[in-house]
Amino acid sequence: MENEKRERMLIDYIEGNLSDAERAMIENEMAQNIEVREMYDQLKEVMGLLNQTHPIKRSHSLQANFEKMLQQEITKSEKNLVKEHSPSYTKTLSGRQVYISSWVLRTAAVLVLVLIGVVIMNDLNHKREHEKEVATIKKELNDNKKLMMTLLQNQQSASQRLQGATAAYEMNNTDDEIVKALVNTMNEDTNSNVRLTALEALGKFYWQNHVRSALIKSLTTQKDPVVQMALIRMLVQMKEKEVITQLEKITRENSVIKAVKDEAHWGILKLS
């Protein structure tokens, strides 16, 4: 039996891929031929070492190096054609040299390249899926923003403007255009519930400087008692000490109702 054919059959024997008849033939040959038995022992040890190899870790450089490594392997394979029957040796963990034919080495190298290719393809597919999800989310946010702005600007229906303000409150992110629309609604809408909901939506983004400035400025112009009291509580929670002067002014104004003045007194005590 030729060496390469014998090696393939021994590898299939080790991996359990032979039929009963083929297994019996190999076992009979190993029993009668010492060289075949030694080849079996060597191949079994080498395959055991390959199975102990650590899994390949993903790396950002894999994709850049894959084509280069593949071309190098092709070049090496072409050069090694003239060495088809030349023996190669490697050392085991015990230090003993083990005979490995060039066919086995090339097969192992190709397997490694295939594994690298699989890892690269998995990374690329994951990246494409992530980019697709991000694009979908951005589109949904943009569509929601357009709908919200349309609802807020509907001067014929307070209920729709309330829906727009509620949609803004449920958003996790905002931009200058949304803030401007909410500030305008909080200060100028004719419906108290709409103004109050716009205030609550702005309160979610109080940590943004332009939102804080808009809330402080609104205290000087706000005339709706319900919104005034909610705005005072919000500014107190934000610990905006600079509104103390404005709160003191509210307590002295004759046009302000008692409930708002009481809220202003409470705010002064909390911020002082």
N, C-alpha and C positions, 0 to 999 in steps of 0.2 A: 504493500500500500504506500503511495507517495506521501512525502512528509506533510505537505500542505493539506491534503485530503484527510490524513490521519489527525492533524491538529484540529481541523474543523470538527471532525467526528468526536474528538476528545472534548472539545469545548461544548458541543451539543450534549455529550454524555454528562459533563459536569453540571450543565444547566437543566438536565432532565428532559431534553427535547427529542431523544431517540426512541424508536419503537423497541419493543421487547426483543425482536430478532437482532436489531443493530446493537442493543446493549449487550446481548449475549456474545456477539461477535467481538466487541471491544474488550469485554472482560476476559474472554478466552485468549485474545492476543496479548493483553497485559500479563496474563498468567504465564504465557510461553515466551514473551520477549521482554527482557530487562530494560532495553532502551525505551520501549513503549511505556512501560511502567514509570520510568524516570521522567519521561516527557509529560505523562499525566500528572505526576506529583508537582512538577515545575509549573505547568499551566494552572493547576488548582491553586498553588500558592500565589502566582501573579494575579489571578482573577480575584483572589481574596484581598490582595492589596488594593486593587482598583475599587473594590466595593467599600473599602474603608476610607476612600478619598472624601474629604469634606465637601459638602454641596457648594456649588459655585455661587458666590455672592453677586448681587446686582451691583453694577457700577455704571456711572455716567459715561465712562470712557469705553465701555464694551462696544457700543455702536460704532464709534470712530475707528476702533482697532479691528473690528470683525473682518472687513474686506481685506485688510492688509494681512491678517493672519491666514485667511483662506488662500490668498495668492501665494504666500510663503509655503503653505502646506502643499499646494499643487506643484510648485517648483521643486520642492524636496522630493515629492513622489516621482517626478520625472527623472531626477538625478539618481534615485534609488532603484530604477528599473534594472540597471546593470548589476545591481547587488541583490537580485531577487533571492538567490540561494545562499547569500553570505550570512553567517550566524551573527546575532547580536546578543549582548549580555547586559543584565542589570543586577543590582545587588538587592537582596531582601533585607528585612529588618535584622535578621541574624548575621548579616554580612556575607552569606553564601551567594555565589554567582549563579544566576539562573539563565538558561538559554531561552531566548525569545526570537522567533523569526521576524523578518521585516514585515511580513503580512500581518502579524499580530500587532506590531507597533503602529502600522498605518491605520489599522482598524480602530485602535484606541484613540489615535489622534483625531480621526474623523468623528468618532463619538463625542469627543470633547468639543469640537467645533459645532456639532449639531446641538449640543446642550447650550452652548453660548448663543447660537442663533435663536433657540427657543426662548431663552431669557430675554434677549433683545426684543423679539416680537411681542412677548408679554408686556414689556415696559412700554412699547410703542402703542399697543392696543389700549393699555390703561390710560396713557396720556391722552389719546384721542377721545376716549370715553369721558375723561374729566373735562376736556375742552368743550365737548358737546354739551355736557351738563351745565357748565358755566354759561355757555351761550344761551341755553334754554332759560336759565334763571334770569339772565339779563333782559331777555325779551319779555318775560313775564312781568318783571319789575317795571319795565318801560311801558308796557300795556296798562298795568295797574296805575301808574303815574298819570297817564293820559286820561284814563277814566276818572280818577280822583279830581284832576284839574277841571274836567268838564262838569262834574257834579258840583264842585265848589262855586263855579261861575254861573250856575243856573239860577238866575234871579227870580224866576217864576215859581220855584218850588223850594220851600224851606226844608222839606223832608229830604230832597235830593242833596241839598247842600250839607245837611246833617250826615247823610251817608258818605259824602266826600270827606268830611272832617273825621268821621269814624274810620274810614279807610286809611287816612293819614296816620291816625293814632296806632293802627295795627301794623304800620310799617316799621321795619328794624333799621332802616337807613333813610337818609334824606339828603337833599341838595339845596342850593340857594333858591332855586325856583319854587320848590315846595315850601320852604320856610317863608318866603315872601308872600305866597298865597295864603298861608295860615295866619301870618301876622295881619294881613289885610282883612281876613275874615274875622279874626279876634277883635279888631278895632272898629270895623265898619258894618258888619252884618246886622241886619235888622232883627234877627231872631236870637234871643238869649241862649237857647240851647245850642245853637250852632256856634255861637261865640265861645261858650264854655267848653265845647268839645274841641274846638280849634286850640284853645288855651291848653287843654290837657295833652293834645298831640304835641304841641311845642314843648311842654314840660318834659317829655321823654328825651329831648335833645338839649336840655339846659346846659350841658357841659360845653356846648359849642359857643364861642364868644359872641357871635352875631345873634344867636338866639337869646342869650342872657341880656344883651344890650336891648333887644327888641322888647323883652318882658319888662325891664326896668323903665323904658321909655313909655310903655303902654300905661303904667301906673299913673303917669301925669295927665293922661288924656282920657282914661277909661271912665265912663259915666254909668255903666250898667252895674247896679249894686251887687248882683249875683256874681258877675265876673270880677268885680273889684275885690270882694271877699276871698274868692278862690285864688286870685292873683296875689293878694297879700300873703295868704298861707303858703303859696308856692315859693315866693321870694324869701320868706322866713326859713323855709326848709332848705333853700339854697344858701342861707346865711349871707345874704346880700346886705351888709351893714350900711352901704351908701344910700339905701332907700329910707333910712330913718328920718331924714329931713322931710322927705315927701310924705311920710306917714304922719309926722307932726302937723304938716300943713292940712292933711285930710281931717284930722281931729278938730281943726279950727274952722273949717268951712261950714257955713250955715246950710248950704244946699245938700250936704251929705247926710244920709239917714243915720240913725243911732246905731243900727246893726253894723254898718261899715265903720263908723267911728270906734266902736268897741273892738272890732277886728284890728283896727289900726293901733289902738292902745296896746292890745295883746302883742302885736308884732314888735312894737317899740320895746316892750319889756323883754321879749325873747332875744332881740338883737343887741340890746344894750349890755 
